[in-house]
Amino acid sequence: MLVNTGHSLEWRVKPSSGPSVNLSGGPLSYTYSVSHLRLHFGERDLQGSEHTIANYAFPAELQVYGYNSQLYRNFTQAASQVYGVVAIAVLVQLGDRTTPALANMLQGLPKVQFGGSSSPPHELRVSELLPTTEQYLTYDGSLTMPGCYETVTWILPNRPLYISFGQMRNLRMLKQGSSDFRRNAPVANNFRPLQSAHHRTVRTNIDFSVDPQGKKCPVSEPKFQYRANDWLNS
């Protein structure tokens, strides 16, 4: 179900709608069940993502959240606990057309123009929202929403999703308040400002064995990968 929470756009997985979507492998020592997806985006093309690459921000970022289902009962319980949460942050770039899986997720957008509104649930294949790449960055960090618990394993795939210019305009028309509000602020710019690294280690399996001048560097072969099982949410 697609929901305009007033501060973000979310897809919420209903526990009763079928088997859980599980994330495991790679940097994860446990199995995590997907609970919700959240989209952050900006009013301008040069801002919107909560992560940046070489100080470059993307216009949007899709975050897939899962909780440690081996240790905790649900996301609320896991959010404040050690190894409680995994978040896959997929950067979203502007393109001529929207990635089909993302377009499917956003098909209820006309029904969620105002804060507190939602669209009827429809079929969504979560695994198709994860780019087809085994390369990624990962680090241990925090939730970007209150209370910002330091319990998250972040994973950033080394490939973006794409969103069309028209669909990006539609996102920027979403409002925080209900339709009764005369002055209604946009949901856009719902990203957390960049935070200090605080000596965190960012790990990757991206092969940097070739430098920009084409010279070989002694780097070990990539070994990390993560996977998601195939499941339909309706």
N, C-alpha and C positions, 0 to 999 in steps of 0.2 A: 504494500500500500504506500503510495506517494503522499507525503505530508509536508505542508508548509508550517514549520514550527513557529514562525515569526522571527527566527534568527538564522535558520538554515533550511535547506531542502533535504528531506530524508526519505529513504525507502526502508520501511520497517518489515522485518520478516515475522510472520505469525508462526509461533511454535507449533500450533495445531495443524498447519497447512501441509505437513509432510515431513520426511526425514530431514535432519539438519544438514546444512552445508558445512563441511569440515575443512579446515586448513591445517596442514601439517608438513613436516619436513624442513629442510634448509636450516635456518637459525632457530627453529622452534623445537623445544624439547617435549612439548605436549601437543595435544589435539585441541583445536579451537573451533567453536561453533559460531558461524556468522549470525549476528543479531540485527544489524542495521547498516545502512550505507548513508553517507552524508556528503553533500556537495557544497564546496566553498567556491565563491566566485567574486569577481570585482566589477565595478562600474566602468573600468577602463581595461583595455586589452593588456596593459603591462602590469596588472596586479590582479590578485584573486587567489593564487595558490598559497598554501601555508608553508610549503617547502620551495626553495629556490635552487637552481643549478648554476654555479659560477655567478651568483648574485642576480640571475635572471629569473623573474617571476613569470608564471604562466597565468592565463586568464581564468583558469579554474582548476580545481583538484577534487577528484572523487576519492573518498576514503571508505574502505570496506572494513568494518569492525567485527571482531570475533572475541568471544570470551573463552577462557580455559575451562572446557567442559569436563575435564578429568578431575579438577579440584573444586570447582564452584558450580552452583546451581543455575546462575543466570548472570547477565552482564552487570546488573546493579551490584551484586555481591562481589564479582570479580574485579570491578573497576578500581577498588582501593587496595587490592591484594597483590602480593608479589607474583610475577609471571601471570598476571590476571588477564591481560588484554593483548591482542595483536591488531595492528592497523596497517592495511595495505593502502598506501597513498599513490594513486595513479594520477599523474599530471595530465591535464587536458589542454590541448593546443587547438587553435582555430584552424579550420580547413574548409574545403569546398562542400563537404558533406559530413554529417554526424556519423560516428561509428554506429553500426546497426544496433548493437546491444545497448548503447547509451541512449539512442533514439527510442528504443523500446521502453527503457526505464522512464523516460521523460514524456511518454505519450499522454499521461494524465495532466500535463502542465496547465492547460487551460482551466482545469477545475480547481487549481490550488493558487489562484492569484493573490489571495489574502491570507494573513496569518490565522492559524487554527483550522484551515480547510484541508481536506484530503480527497483523494480520488479513489474510486473503487479498485480493489486489487485485481491484478492481471498477471499473466504468466511472465516470469523473468528468469532467465538462465544466468545466475550470478557468475559462473565460471567464464562466460563470454565477455564479461567486463574486465577480466584480467588479461593484459596484453600477452601475446604469444612470444614470450622471451624467457630464457632462464637466467638472464643477467639482472642483477639488482643491487641496491645499496641497503644496508640494514644498520640500525642502532637502537639502543635502549633509551627511551625518552618518556614523555608524559602525554596525557590527554590534553587536547587543546581547548576543551570546554571546562567550566568549573566542575569540580575542584582540582583539575589539572594534576591528578595523581601520577606519580612517577612509576607507572606499572606497565608501560606499553612497549612491546617490541614492534618497531616501525620497519616496514619493508617498502622500498620504492623501486618498482620495475623500471628497467632501462628502456622503456618505450612508452609513448603517450597514447591516450585516446584522443579522438578528434571531435570537435563540435563545429557546426556550421555557424556562419555569421548571423543568420536569421534566428537560429535556436538560441544563440547567445543573447540576442536582443530580447527574446521572450523571457529568458531567465532574469534579465535586468529589470523587467516590468513587475516582478513579484514584490509584494508589499508586506511589511511587518505586521501591521494591524489588520483588524477586520474591515469589512466593506463599509462599516458605519463611521470610520474615521475620516474626517475631512482632510487633515494633513497626515499623510501616510508615508513613512520613510521606507526606502527600498530595503529588501533583504541583502542586496549586493554589498560587497565590502565586509563580508562576514568571516573574514580570515583573521587568525591571531597574528600579531606582529612577530617578526623574527626574534628568537630568543638566543641567548648566549649558549655556546656549545657546552660550557661547564665541564670541560675536559672529557667529554664523551668520545668514545671511539666509534667511527663510522667504518663498517666492514663492507667489503664488496667481493663479488666473484667476477667482476668485469676484467677482461684480459687487457692489461696495460703493457703488454710485452713489446709493443711497437710505439715509439715516441713520435712526435710530429715530424721529425726528420727522417723517419723510416728506419731508425736503428733499433735492433733487438735489445730488450732489457731482460735480465734474468728474473722472471716472475713465474711462480708455480701455476700449474693448470687450475682453472676454475673447478670448484668442488661443491659449491652450495647450490641448492635449488629448493623450491617450494611447490606444492601442488594443491589443487582444490578438487574435491569430488564433483561429479556432474549431477545436478539436481534442479528440478523446476519448482519455483515458488509461485503459487497462485492465490 
